[in-house]
Amino acid sequence: MTTEPLRVNLLDLAPAEAERVLRAFAESRGVGAYRGGQVARHLWTKPVASFALMTDLPLTFRDELDAAFALPRLALATEQRSTDGTRKFLFRLHDGQTIETVSIPDGNRVTLCISSQAGCALQCSFCATGLMGFARNLTASEIAGQVRELALLPEPVSPTNVVFMGMGEPMMNWKAVQVVLTILNDPAGCGIGARHITVSTVGVLPGIEAMAQRPEQFRLAISVHAPSDELRRQLMPVNIKFPLARVIEAAAAFSRRVTFEYVMLSGVNDQPAHAAELALLATQCGAFVNLIPLHPGGAGSYLPTSAEGIQRFASVLTRHGVEVAVRKSRGTDIAAACGQLRVERLRRRPPRPADEHGQVEKP
Ligand code: SAH
């Protein structure tokens, strides 16, 4: 039996660290440190799928790289395309876990919605990912790899924005997410501006505090979804561990302006009184509020608030001086909301054709 020698996974490293390792390696192989720099640029800046395909390098050096380092791929299991240009990808990982990535074009912008965990432990009552339970944290290379894989497609996707709004809770995987933030933002990595990178959390306080320490202007979104502990506990069990008042306090202490996400559930959290309570919370920490129409393919038996109901709710917030936006529907012919593609695959194979899927809401 042959055992694979342990190769260093370059895609788990921050770009500066990868370059340092590669330059030292190149020097040790007698090809000059600059060759290491060339390899480093093929990780994220001008991504190339394998060492063999790095044709600007000497052949023997490519073989030596291949023996010492790994550039793992994520296997694309499914892709669906919406008529509005939204594309949804299901990747299969080495252990069979599957994760979703969504690309959402909007004018000159292309937003990628990436996953940070396989499954999720938080069990928010309306969310499809919560239904499948938690499998495991993704590694940095599996999270940033979603961006890399899309750049390697025959029709490459190059994002202007990245949001951690796919499967999982990024702040429960901060160790990997903090490296991914560097990879995405570093000019020697993907080079995406920090203000174009948003981490969305249910309010995991240690994660928010850690992110506040970062000098870059990464954006923070908090899934609030209810203006009182009583209601929030019912929708989001995590509220028992991290109650609303402490989450708002952390948002106020955060160095940059935060966004509240608020999914509109008919007859549950969408009444004018809820809006007035929410306005108070938003004012306490200067938050911007994003109202999200419910994606009906989630969990539970919730119904979406009507468009008029959402507008009424928004106008109460505006009257209280709170800035508010209603997230628009994208990819309405494919199921692109959190966890839905994977749940779809688990429930029935082959997946239903796109025209039988329900509505999709993403940023
Ligand atoms: N765990 C993080 C990030 C992943 S979910 C978080 O909760 O913030 C990204 C957003 O999608 C969250 O605001 C989540 O509440 C929302 N979401 C989940 N299921 C949804 C559904 N069925 N309809 C609309 N939004 C949903």
Residues whose N, C-alpha, C, O or C-beta is under 5 A from the ligand:
A	BS01	SAH	F126 C127 A128 F164 M165 G166 G168 E169 P170 S200 T201 V202 S223 E261 V263 I292 P293 L294 H295 G298 A337 C338
